[in-house]
């Protein structure tokens, strides 16, 4: 299915009326990709939506469209399969820009991981492997907010969806033949949705937060929640407000003063945020809520268990001839060890489709170390 620029039917969609019109003619299976900018903002800025339905590519211009409800309805229609490649960033953009939660998502990268040992193969490599088509090199940096787009940008954008239906056919057939369709669909329930971060729980991700006492942790929680909401409201990267490390250091202080802030932060940042930092530090000091403690590093013994479990998981993945990451990601195994020692059961990640593959060996190892 080679790409033929002259033969490919590409339609620009530049108005709300034309968007509604073209969606009415789309199939129950569409390929979707997005282009966006995210250099100096908290949220991605949409530059282009690409959709293929049948043999036609639609380039949807978000800079000129105001009414998105028809597209939202299609994205949320479970009867319509949405084919994407490495969909996480696309889903984040769709969530923020359209407020949509797509259903029936088929991620070609993840589908390939169930039949190949390459977990994160690129779209170009997958097209080459599955369809024997070599794509031209894509620009690593491109301004998708400029107008008009260049001919190269249009070609690249079109190629990025043009092969998705063919990949869907090929990968779906192989999943079926291997008896792994349900496994893939089970994992897509999690991978096929974007969950926005909660400002109130961001503190758990701060390095060394586990070292803090109860009051310090409350302060850190307040400071992080403030910083996250500030970055969102100003639409700037969180480090443009205050870095995690600075918030951590402020949280350790029983009393925070203006001189501490001005001594730690760049002058323009300190001048802008000192009053708010002082307020939220004090609020945290006055708060006595019991917070969920961040996970502390595993002990040396627990680390040995993780290593042994990952070896079991990698061996199983090799037997199944699929990507190790589906079974043996370090953070998943570490979470399983923590969960087991807290509850006596395997973590939810190792229930479901993974359970018959690993549960017996995992339980044997964990019981030995308990």
N, C-alpha and C positions, 0 to 999 in steps of 0.2 A: 504494500500500500504506500508507494512513494509519494512524497510531497511534490506537487506540481503547482507552482505558484500561479501560472497562467490559467490552469484549469480550476483552481480552488475558488469556490464561491464565497466571497466575504462581504458581509453587509454591515455597514456602520449604523449603530443605533444611537441617535443623538437627541432624542426628545422623549418625554414621558408617553406621548401618544404612540410613537413608533415602538417603544418598548412593550407596551400593552399589546400592540398588533402582532409583533413577531412571536411573543410568548404563546399566543393562541395557537400558533402553528407548530409548536415544538413537540417532539416525541416524548414518550414516557421514559426515555433514557437520554440523558444529556451529559456531555463533558464540560467541566467548568474549571477555569483557572483565573487568577487575579494578578494584577501588577499594582504595586503600591510603593510609596516612599515612607521611610521611617528613619530619618537622620537626626532630627532635633525635636522630635515629638514623643509623647507618651504613647499615643495611639497611631496606628498606621493610617496614612492618607491614601484613599483609593485613587488609582490612576487609570485603571482599565479593568473591565470584566470581560472575559472571553468565554463564549459558550459555543459548543458544536452540537447541532441537532441534525441527524441525517448526514448529509454531505455538505451542509452549509455552516460556515463559521460566522458568528455574530460578535462584533466588537462593540461593547456597550460603554459609552462615554459618561462616567459619573460626574464630570465637570459641567454637564449640560442637562442633567435629568434631576427632577425634584420628586416625582411620584414613583416610589419603588414597590408599592403594594403587590402588583402582579408578580414581580420577581420573588418577593418574600413568600407569597402563597405557593409558588412553584417549589421553592427551596424547602418549605415545610410540608409539602405534600408527600406522604410516605409511598404513594403509588408511582412517583417519579424517581428513578435511580439517578443519583448525582455522582458522576465519575470524576475523581480528582487524583492528583499525584502529590504525596507528602502534604496532606491537607491541613495541617495544624495552623499554619499562618493564614491560609485562606479562610478558615473558619473563624479565626480571631477577627480578621477584617470584616467579614460578613456580620459577625455579632455586633461589633462596634458601629459600623456604618449603617447597616440595615436593621439591626435589632432582630435578626432572624436566627433560628436554630434549625439548621438543615437536618433532614431525616434521610434515611436510605442512602447513606454515603458509601461509596466504594472507593477505597484508597488503593490505587494500583501499586504503590510502593509496598504497602503492608501485605497486599495479596501476594506479591512476588516473594516476600520474606517467608511465606509458608511453603514455598516450592524451590527456594534457593537459599544459599548460605550468606547471601548479601542482604543485610537488613535495610540499608539506606541507599540503595542504588539510585542513581540520578534518572530523571526522565529520559535524557538522551541515551544513556546506556541501556535502559529498559526497552526503548524503541528499537535499538540496534539488536539486542538479544532476542526479543520476541518477534520482531517484524522484519528484521534484516534490512533496516533503513538507517542510514547514517545522516544525522542532522548536522547542520552547520553550527559553528561555534556561536554561542550567545554572548552578548555584551555583559560583562560582569557588573558594570555600573551604567545605568541608563536612567534618564530623567523621564519618568512616565507621566509627569504633570505638564510637560511641555506640549504645545500644540502649534503646528501640526506635528504628529509623530513622524519619524523618518520611515522610509521604506523598509529598512532593516528592522526597526522596531515592530512594524506591522507584520512582517514575515515571521519574526520570532514569536510574537504574540499569537499568531494564527497556528504556527507549528505546535505551540504548547498545548493546544487542545485538539488539534486535528487528528492525532493518533489515539486519543483516549478511548473512543469506542472500540477500535481494533484491539487495544490492550485489554479492555474489559472482556471481550469475547475470548481471547487467548487465555488470560489468567483465570477466568471463571471456569472454562472447560477443564483446565489442569487442576484447579481446586476440587472440582467435582470428581475427576478421575482418581485423585489421591484420597478422597473421602474427608477433605478438610474444610469444606464449605462452612459447616456449622462452627468450627473453631474460629475461622476468620470472622464470621458474622458476630460471634460472641465478643471477640476483641474489638471489633468496630463499634460496639456499643459505647466503649470508653474512648477509643481513638477518634471516633467520628463526631465528637462534640467538643465545643470549647467552653470551658468553665472559667469565667473571669476570676482573677485573684481577689480575695477578701482583704481589704485594708486592715481589718481588725485582727487578722491572723498572720500578717506578714512577719511579725516579730519572730515567729518560729523558724524562719529561714535565715536569720542573721547568724553569721558565724560567731561561735563562742557564747551565744545567748544562754546555753545550758549552764554556764558558769555562774549566772547571776542568782542573787537571792530573791525572795518573793517580792519585796518592795522594788528592787531594781528591775525585775522583770515587768512589773506593772508600769514602771516609767518607760521602759523600752517599748512596751505595747502601745502606750499612748503616743509616744514620739513617732513610731513607725506608722501608726494609723493616720496621724496628722500628715506626715510626709507623703504617704501614698495618695491621700485625698488632695493634697496641695498639687502634686505632680499631675494628677488627673484633671483638676480644675484649670490649671494653667497649661495643660497639654505639653508638658516638657518631660524629658527623661528624669527619672527619680534622682539621679546623681547631679542634675542641675539644681536641685533643691538642696538636699543634704545627703551625704554618703552614709551608708550603713555603719561604717566604722566610727564616724563622728557621733551618730545616735547611740551607739553602744557605749562609747566613752562618756557621753553625757548621762546615760542611764546609770552608770556606776557611781556618779556623784550624788552624795546625799543632799547637797545644796548646789544649785547651778546659778551662776551669776553672769551678768552681761560680759564681764571681762573674760570669762571662760569661753564664751561663744566667739567673741571677737579674736581671742587668741588662737582658736582652732580653725575658724572658717575664713575664706576669702572675704575681704572687706565688704564687697557689694552684697554678698550672700548674708553676712552677719547683719548688715544694716537693714536688710529686707525682712529677715525672719527672726531676729532676736526676741521680740515681744511674744511671738507665737511659741517659740521654743520654750521660753520661760514659763508661759502659761500651761503648756501641755506637760512639761516636766513636773510642775507643781501638782497638776491634776493627777498625774501618775503616782506621785508621792502620797497623795491623800486617798488613793484608791486601794482597797484591800481585797479585791476580788481574787478568787482562786483561778489561776490561768492554767491551761494545758502546758506542761513543761516541754520545751524543745528536747528532742532526742539527744542524749549524750553519746559520745563516741563509744563504739563497742569495746568491750574488754579484749585482751589478747586471746583469751579462750574463745570468746564469741566470734572473733575474727577468724579463728581456725575453723569454726563450724561453718561460717559463710564460705570459706574457701572450699571446704569439702562438699557442701551442697552445690556450689557453682560447678564443681567438677562433675558431679552426677548429672546436673542439668545440661552441661555442655555435651557430655557423652550421649545423652538421650537425643539432643538436637542433631548430633552427628548421625546417629542411627536413623533419625527421621529425614535427614538431609534437608534441614531447613536452618534458618538463622539462629545462632546461639542466643541472640537478644530476646527472642520470643520466650525463652525459659530461664535464662541465666543472667539477667541484668543485675548488677551489683546492688543497686538500691532496692530492687524487689526482694532479693534474697535477704538483705539486711533487715528489711521490714518484716519479712517472714520470721526471722530469728527472734526479733523483738516481740512480735505478736505471739509466737509460740511460748516463749518464757513467761508472758503475761497471762495467757489464756489456756495453754495446753493444746491449742489447735493451730493448724496452718493458717496463714493469712488469707484473706479473700482472693488475692492474686493467684494463689496456688490451689484454689478450688475451681469449679467450673471445668473448662476443657483441659486444663493442665493437670487436674487431679489424677485421672487414671494413668498419666504418663510418669508422675513424680511422687505422688503421695506416699506410696509404700516405702520407697527408699529415703525420702525426706524424713518421714516419721521414725524410721529405724535409726538414722543418724542423730536426730534431735533427742530421742529418748536415751541414747547412749551418753549424751553430754549433759542431760538434765540433772 
